[in-house]
Amino acid sequence: MQLSEILTLDCTKSAVQCTSKKRALEMISEIVAEQTGQNSTELFECMLSREKMGSTGIGNGIAIPHARMHSSDKAIAVLMQCESPIEFDAIDNRPVDLLFALLVPDAQCKEHLKTLSCMAERLNDKQILKQLRKAESDQELYDIMINR
């Protein structure tokens, strides 16, 4: 699955003012709901349930929140750059400023795992991270993520 198939410019947000993990997940849910017609509260609950199993904060200021959607047939990603880092219970206890959320239909779980793995690998590239953190617009953030 190509990243450009699941991440759109509409789902890429730079310099987001966000104060907590809960608010970040709510904002992601609202963005996905706008794009898919899904219920934002249900999406939020799905992501929150996944977080309760263990934080998706993978360290290095990055979180990859993810969940399954029950009534959709298309995966969707959201890339969010926070204006200020937020507490996220990450594995290295550092605050998070880059979130890459992935919501997938129940039927696409295997593909979902491959995409998550691919994203974690990309976000492990120090050069990409540096560029993402310096991005000053949604377009710039999107281009960095898609064109690598």
Residue pairs with C-beta under 8 A, 6 or more apart in sequence:
1 75
1 111
1 114
1 115
3 77
3 118
3 119
3 145
3 146
4 146
5 75
6 74
6 75
6 76
6 77
6 102
6 115
7 77
7 78
7 79
7 142
7 145
7 146
8 35
8 142
9 138
9 139
9 142
10 31
10 34
10 35
11 31
11 32
11 35
11 76
11 77
11 78
11 79
12 78
12 79
12 80
12 138
12 139
12 141
12 142
12 145
13 27
13 31
13 78
13 79
13 80
13 81
13 138
13 141
14 81
14 135
14 136
14 137
14 138
14 140
14 141
15 81
15 83
15 136
16 24
16 27
16 80
16 81
16 82
16 83
17 82
17 83
17 84
18 24
18 27
18 80
18 82
18 83
18 84
18 86
19 86
20 86
20 87
21 51
21 63
21 86
21 87
21 88
21 89
21 96
22 48
23 86
24 63
24 65
24 80
24 82
24 86
24 88
24 96
24 99
25 44
25 47
25 48
25 51
25 65
26 40
26 44
27 80
28 43
28 47
28 65
28 78
28 80
28 99
28 101
29 40
29 41
29 43
29 44
29 47
30 40
31 78
32 38
32 40
32 43
32 76
32 78
32 101
32 103
33 39
33 40
33 43
35 76
36 69
36 72
36 74
36 76
38 69
38 71
38 72
42 70
43 67
43 69
43 103
46 67
46 68
46 69
46 70
46 103
47 65
47 66
47 67
47 101
47 103
49 67
50 56
50 65
50 66
50 67
51 65
55 63
55 88
55 89
55 90
55 91
56 63
56 64
56 65
56 66
57 63
57 88
57 89
57 90
57 91
57 96
58 64
58 90
58 91
58 120
58 123
59 90
59 91
59 92
59 94
60 92
60 94
60 123
60 124
60 129
61 85
61 90
61 94
61 95
61 96
61 97
61 98
61 129
61 133
62 90
62 96
62 98
62 99
62 100
62 123
62 129
63 88
63 90
63 96
63 98
63 99
63 100
64 99
64 100
64 101
64 102
64 116
64 119
64 120
64 123
65 99
65 101
65 102
66 101
66 102
66 103
66 104
66 112
66 116
67 103
67 104
68 103
68 104
68 105
68 106
68 109
68 112
69 103
69 104
69 105
69 106
70 106
72 103
72 105
73 105
73 107
74 105
75 102
75 103
75 104
75 105
75 108
75 111
75 112
75 115
76 102
76 103
76 104
77 100
77 101
77 102
77 103
77 115
77 119
78 99
78 100
78 101
78 103
79 98
79 99
79 100
79 101
79 141
79 142
79 145
80 98
80 99
80 100
80 101
81 97
81 98
81 132
81 133
81 135
81 141
82 96
82 97
82 98
82 99
84 97
85 94
85 95
85 96
85 97
86 95
86 96
86 97
87 95
87 96
88 95
88 96
90 96
97 133
98 123
98 129
98 132
98 133
100 119
100 123
102 112
102 115
102 116
102 119
104 111
104 112
104 115
122 128
122 145
122 148
123 129
125 148
128 144
128 145
128 148
131 144
132 141
132 144
132 145
135 141
135 144
